[in-house]
Amino acid sequence: GAGSIMEGLRCDASLLVVVNDALMDNHQTELADELDRRGHLVAVTPNSLLEGLCRVRDCKASLIPFPESDPQLFPRFLNTA
């Protein structure tokens, strides 16, 4: 799910996400597609797995590491409100 995607982004490896495209209102697909668009991972469906494996191989050096989170960001926001 979405939590596994976020966990995978913390690993020092190229991430290939295979989403279950049979689900309705699939937040996993939305998240994976956006992170793919931003260059952090490669997102595919089961039907496009082979294409995704090739994409990971070909673009693994150009994948953008996901930025570290800042646990103080939200408390700082609340203090300025």
Contact map, one row per residue, 1 for C-alpha under 8 A:
111110000000000000000000000100000000000000000000000000000000000000000000000000000
111111000000000000000000001100100000000000000000000000000000000000000000000000000
111111100000000000000000000000000000000000000000000000000000000000000000000000000
111111110000000000000000000000000000000000000000000000000000000000000000000000000
111111111000000010000000000000010000000000000000000000000000000000000000000000000
011111111100000000000000000000000000000000000000000000000000000000000000000000000
001111111110000000000000000000000000000000000000000000000000000000000000000000000
000111111110001000000000000000000000000000000000000000000000000000000000000000000
000011111111001000000000000000000000000110000000000000000000000011000000000000000
000001111111000000000000000000000000000000000000000000000000000001000000000000000
000000111111100000000000000000000000000000000000000000000000000000000000000000000
000000001111110000000000000000000000000000000000000000000000000000000000000000000
000000000011111000000000000000000000000000000000000000000000000000000000000000000
000000000001111100000000000000000000000010000000000000010001001000000000000000000
000000011000111110000000000000000000000111000000000000010000000000000000000000000
000000000000011111000000000000000000000011110000000110010000000000000000000000000
000010000000001111100000000000010000000011110000000000000000000000000000000000000
000000000000000111110000000000000000000000111100100000000000000000000000000000000
000000000000000011111000000110010000000000111100000000000000000000000000000000000
000000000000000001111110000010000000000000001100000000000000000000000000000000000
000000000000000000111111010010000000000000001000000000000000000000000000000000000
000000000000000000011111000000000000000000000000000000000000000000000000000000000
000000000000000000011111110000000000000000000000000000000000000000000000000000000
000000000000000000001111110000000000000000000000000000000000000000000000000000000
000000000000000000000011111000000000000000000000000000000000000000000000000000000
000000000000000000001011111111000000000000000000000000000000000000000000000000000
010000000000000000000000111111100000000000000000000000000000000000000000000000000
110000000000000000100000011111110000000000000000000000000000000000000000000000000
000000000000000000111000011111111000000000000000000000000000000000000000000000000
000000000000000000000000011111111100000000000000000000000000000000000000000000000
010000000000000000000000001111111110000000000000000000000000000000000000000000000
000010000000000010100000000111111111000011100000000000000000000000000000000000000
000000000000000000000000000011111111100000100000000000000000000000000000000000000
000000000000000000000000000001111111110000000000000000000000000000000000000000000
000000000000000000000000000000111111111111000000000000000000000000000000000000000
000000000000000000000000000000011111111111100000000000000000000000000000000000000
000000000000000000000000000000001111111100000000000000000000000000000000000000000
000000000000000000000000000000000111111100000000000000000000000100000000000000000
000000000000000000000000000000000011111111000000000000000000011100000000000000000
000000001000001000000000000000000011111111000000000000000000001111000000000000000
000000001000011110000000000000010011001111100000000000000000001100000000000000000
000000000000001110000000000000010011001111110000000100110000000000000000000000000
000000000000000111100000000000011001000011111000000100000000000000000000000000000
000000000000000111100000000000000000000001111111100100000000000000000000000000000
000000000000000001111000000000000000000000111111100000000000000000000000000000000
000000000000000001110000000000000000000000011111100000000000000000000000000000000
000000000000000000000000000000000000000000011111110000000000000000000000000000000
000000000000000000000000000000000000000000011111111100000000000000000000000000000
000000000000000001000000000000000000000000011111111110000000000000000000000000000
000000000000000000000000000000000000000000000011111111000000000000000000000000000
000000000000000000000000000000000000000000000001111111100000000000000000000000000
000000000000000100000000000000000000000001110001111111110000000000000000000000000
000000000000000100000000000000000000000000000000111111111000000000000000000000000
000000000000000000000000000000000000000000000000011111111100000000000000000000000
000000000000000000000000000000000000000001000000001111111111000000000000000000000
000000000000011100000000000000000000000001000000000111111111000000000000000000000
000000000000000000000000000000000000000000000000000011111111000000000000000000000
000000000000000000000000000000000000000000000000000001111111100000000000000000000
000000000000000000000000000000000000000000000000000000111111111000000000000000000
000000000000010000000000000000000000000000000000000000111111111000000000000000000
000000000000000000000000000000000000000000000000000000000111111000000000000000000
000000000000000000000000000000000000001000000000000000000011111100000000000000000
000000000000010000000000000000000000001110000000000000000011111110000000000000000
000000000000000000000000000000000000011110000000000000000000011111000000000000000
000000001000000000000000000000000000000100000000000000000000001111100000000000000
000000001100000000000000000000000000000100000000000000000000000111110000000000000
000000000000000000000000000000000000000000000000000000000000000011111000000000000
000000000000000000000000000000000000000000000000000000000000000001111100000000000
000000000000000000000000000000000000000000000000000000000000000000111110000000000
000000000000000000000000000000000000000000000000000000000000000000011111100000000
000000000000000000000000000000000000000000000000000000000000000000001111110000000
000000000000000000000000000000000000000000000000000000000000000000000111111100000
000000000000000000000000000000000000000000000000000000000000000000000111111110000
000000000000000000000000000000000000000000000000000000000000000000000011111111000
000000000000000000000000000000000000000000000000000000000000000000000001111111100
000000000000000000000000000000000000000000000000000000000000000000000001111111110
000000000000000000000000000000000000000000000000000000000000000000000000111111111
000000000000000000000000000000000000000000000000000000000000000000000000011111111
000000000000000000000000000000000000000000000000000000000000000000000000001111111
000000000000000000000000000000000000000000000000000000000000000000000000000111111
000000000000000000000000000000000000000000000000000000000000000000000000000011111
